[in-house]
Amino acid sequence: MPFVWAEGRTAVVTVECKERAFSELVAHLWPFVVRGRQQGLTVSLNGTALGHVVLREQPQEIIFPTDERLWRPGANFLRFDFDYAVSPRDTSTTSRDPRPLAAAFDWLDLRRQGTAGS
């Protein structure tokens, strides 16, 4: 199954829109778990915070409502700020991966009001 890691504490996704139309952001992700720590995530859209969530130590779906007025025609910026990012090499004697990892994303979905997916 394809996925992409958020490397570092911040990840930004650019979404091109023709109109202001999305009312919900849904993502499925796997937090990089460090024993004894909880991973938190703050999501913002074009500089406006949508909310903060503490992630469980397992794969999960997160949902953030978005005010449709925050979307603008053209480039829109979804920013994901994690509480921490850690290299697997620093937490395991068997890993050689030096990348600072926060979470792996399976998918993102932008939904319009009254739809199950877009």
C-alpha positions as CSV (number, residue, x, y, z in Angstrom):
1,M,0.0,0.0,0.0
2,P,1.5,3.4,-0.9
3,F,2.1,6.0,1.7
4,V,4.4,9.0,2.2
5,W,6.2,10.0,5.4
6,A,6.0,13.5,6.9
7,E,9.8,14.2,7.4
8,G,10.5,16.8,10.0
9,R,7.9,18.5,12.2
10,T,6.1,20.3,9.4
11,A,4.6,19.1,6.1
12,V,2.8,21.4,3.6
13,V,0.5,20.2,0.9
14,T,-0.5,22.6,-1.9
15,V,-4.1,22.2,-3.2
16,E,-5.1,24.0,-6.4
17,C,-8.8,25.0,-6.4
18,K,-11.0,26.6,-9.0
19,E,-13.5,27.7,-6.4
20,R,-14.2,27.7,-2.7
21,A,-15.9,24.4,-2.1
22,F,-14.4,22.1,0.5
23,S,-16.0,21.8,4.0
24,E,-13.9,19.0,5.4
25,L,-10.4,17.6,5.4
26,V,-10.0,13.9,6.1
27,A,-6.7,12.1,6.4
28,H,-5.6,8.6,7.2
29,L,-2.2,8.4,8.9
30,W,0.2,6.3,10.9
31,P,2.0,8.3,13.6
32,F,5.7,7.4,14.2
33,V,5.5,6.2,17.7
34,V,8.1,6.9,20.3
35,R,7.7,5.0,23.6
36,G,6.5,7.3,26.4
37,R,5.5,10.2,24.0
38,Q,2.2,11.2,22.5
39,Q,2.3,12.7,19.0
40,G,0.2,15.8,18.5
41,L,-0.9,17.4,15.2
42,T,-2.1,20.9,14.4
43,V,-3.5,21.5,11.0
44,S,-3.9,24.9,9.3
45,L,-5.3,26.1,6.0
46,N,-3.9,29.2,4.4
47,G,-2.5,30.3,7.8
48,T,-5.7,29.7,9.8
49,A,-5.6,26.9,12.4
50,L,-8.3,24.2,11.8
51,G,-7.5,22.4,15.1
52,H,-5.2,20.2,17.1
53,V,-5.5,16.5,17.8
54,V,-3.5,14.0,19.9
55,L,-2.8,11.0,17.7
56,R,-3.4,7.4,19.0
57,E,-0.5,5.0,18.7
58,Q,-2.1,3.2,15.7
59,P,-3.3,4.0,12.2
60,Q,-6.3,6.4,12.3
61,E,-8.5,8.7,10.3
62,I,-8.6,12.3,11.4
63,I,-11.3,14.8,10.3
64,F,-11.1,18.6,10.4
65,P,-14.0,20.8,9.4
66,T,-13.0,23.6,7.1
67,D,-14.8,26.9,6.7
68,E,-15.4,27.1,2.9
69,R,-14.5,30.8,3.1
70,L,-10.9,29.9,3.9
71,W,-10.5,28.3,0.5
72,R,-9.5,30.6,-2.3
73,P,-9.2,30.1,-6.1
74,G,-5.7,29.1,-7.0
75,A,-3.1,27.7,-4.6
76,N,-4.2,26.8,-1.1
77,F,-1.8,25.6,1.6
78,L,-2.6,22.8,4.1
79,R,0.0,22.8,6.8
80,F,0.6,19.9,9.2
81,D,2.6,20.7,12.3
82,F,3.6,17.7,14.5
83,D,4.8,17.9,18.1
84,Y,7.9,16.0,17.3
85,A,9.8,14.1,14.6
86,V,12.4,11.5,15.5
87,S,14.8,9.3,13.5
88,P,14.2,5.6,13.7
89,R,18.0,5.2,14.0
90,D,17.8,7.1,17.3
91,T,15.0,4.8,18.7
92,S,16.1,1.4,17.5
93,T,19.3,-0.6,17.4
94,T,18.2,-2.2,14.1
95,S,17.3,0.8,12.1
96,R,19.7,2.9,10.0
97,D,17.1,5.3,8.8
98,P,18.3,8.9,9.7
99,R,15.2,10.8,8.6
100,P,13.3,12.6,11.3
101,L,9.8,11.0,10.9
102,A,6.5,12.3,12.3
103,A,3.8,10.3,10.6
104,A,3.0,8.4,7.4
105,F,0.0,9.5,5.3
106,D,-2.0,6.9,3.4
107,W,-4.3,9.5,1.9
108,L,-5.9,12.9,2.2
109,D,-9.5,13.7,1.1
110,L,-11.2,17.0,0.7
111,R,-14.9,16.8,0.9
112,R,-17.7,19.1,-0.1
113,Q,-20.7,19.5,2.2
114,G,-23.1,16.6,1.8
115,T,-20.7,14.3,0.0
116,A,-18.8,11.2,1.3
117,G,-15.7,11.9,-0.7
118,S,-14.3,14.0,-3.6
